[in-house]
Amino acid sequence: MTTAQAAMPKVGFAAVVNPATTGRPQGGRDRVIVVGDNMLHNERIDTSDQGRTQLLFIDGTALTIGPNSSVVLDEFVYDPNTKVGKLAFSAT
């Protein structure tokens, strides 16, 4: 992860990955996603024809992504004090 990517807001992490899932942070290179990897704002997540992954967001929301899918984490805003937030993503 580059220094610029490390400064991006973390929105959650990969809770389950089976078997091949890749991510591409905005302005970054493809990376293989493994359990525990942080997910970043505007990251694109792609699964293979046998891939499946579950993302767990910092507000407790979970998103399961099936095979042959592509999801971009467009927007994630969460205030832990008020427990109010917003999640937007694009999926194909």
LUMRO-274401 format. One record per residue (C-alpha): x negated, y negated, z. Coordinates in steps of 0.1 Angstrom, whole numbers, plus 5000, padded with zeros to 4 digits. Each point is the difference from the previous one (the first is absolute). Example, Ala and Ser with C-alpha at 12.3 -4.5 7.8 and 13.67 -1.06 7.14 Angstrom:
<recs>
487750455078;498649664993;
</recs>
This chain:
<recs>
500050005000;498749664991;499749715025;502949834982;502250315003;499150045036;501449655006;503450094983;502950065023;500450375009;503650094998;499850365011;498250334994;500250334982;501650245024;500250304976;498250074967;500550314980;498050054978;498849724976;501049645006;498149704989;500249635010;498849694983;499949695023;500649674982;496749914983;498450335010;499150334986;501950335002;499550205031;501150345011;502549965029;499550235030;501950035033;499349695022;499149764972;501349655004;502549884974;499649644989;502449734987;500450034962;498350344998;501150244973;500550365011;500150284974;500850375005;499050284977;502550264985;499650195033;499349715022;502149885029;499249745027;501749835029;499149655011;500749885035;500349635003;499149805031;503749945008;500650385002;501750024965;498950304979;500050034962;499650344984;498750004964;500650314979;498150154970;499249794969;500849685017;498649655002;500849755027;498749655005;500349855035;501249664988;500949845033;499850095037;500749755028;500550105036;500049815033;499450255028;501349745026;503449974984;499950354983;501349834968;498550074967;500450054962;498750274977;500149984962;498450254975;500250094964;500350374991;499850204968;
</recs>
